[in-house]
Amino acid sequence: LPESYASTARIKVESDTPPVAGQPSYDPYFIQTTFEIIQSQLVLNAVIDKLKLNAAWGKKYFNGQTLKTSETMEILKMRLQLAPVRNTTLIAITVYSDDKMEAAQIANAIAESYQDFRVKSHAELMAKGIDVMGQEFQKQETQIQQVQSDVESLRQQLKISSDAHASQTPQEQPYWDKQHQLEQLRRLHDLLYSKLEAEKLDALLPQRLVQITDQAEPGFRPVKPNKPLNIFIGAVAGGFLGLVAGAVSALVSFKFG
């Protein structure tokens, strides 16, 4: 059997969604979803392009014929094994190859590609959220300007001085109601401004959604075939077949001898 080496990179993964108070923080689908993303075109295509596997594997296994990306993808998936590290948020990315350097190189490239994917996805998510808040901020500004104009119009109509205090006079009540509405809108506007600036600052900070905790290293010895195990099984099977052959031979000799 051809020799095969294994190399493993380990990554620590966190969810984009912060935990909600009163709800369990554990997402039973998060790890499985992560596995599917790691094995998807979004991640593996970047690995294939970075390491030029279409040409490298075509030259190595198909007489120099450059492979299609879909063909390389199938080979890569067969050589890839993902496993959660028990009781942690770590994931082990193991790659098998007849070349120990290649196995380590591909495992590290997959870890880095997934890390880049998560950083890009988070940045896009943050940008969308900031854009939505920015649009709401502009709407509030327009509304404040309109209400402010209404307040000024009522003040002039009712001949209320700019330094006047709230009055219970029925004729002036529309003005004070509109003034109260303006103050509420300004408070909400200030809160939204603070949140928007905080989101912009957070978007500039480095994200730790995926950390590569262990780089893959070339294996010291092949993991397949397991020669000691194969020798043991062969010895046991040979001994068993020898006993069977001996028993059959003795039975034949006894019957026809």
Secondary structure, DSSP 8 states (H G I E B T S, - for coil): ---BEEEEEEEEE--SS---TTS-S--TTHHHHHHHHHTSHHHHHHHHHHHTHHHHHHHHHSTT----HHHHHHHHHHHEEEEE-TTSSEEEEEEEESSHHHHHHHHHHHHHHHHHHHHHHHHHHHHHHHHHHHHHHHHHHHHHHHHHHHHHHHHHHTT--TT------TTTHHHHHHHHHHHHHHHHHHHHHHHHHHHHHHHHS---SEEEEE-----SS--BS-HHHHHHHHHHHHHHHHHHHHHHHHHHHHHH-
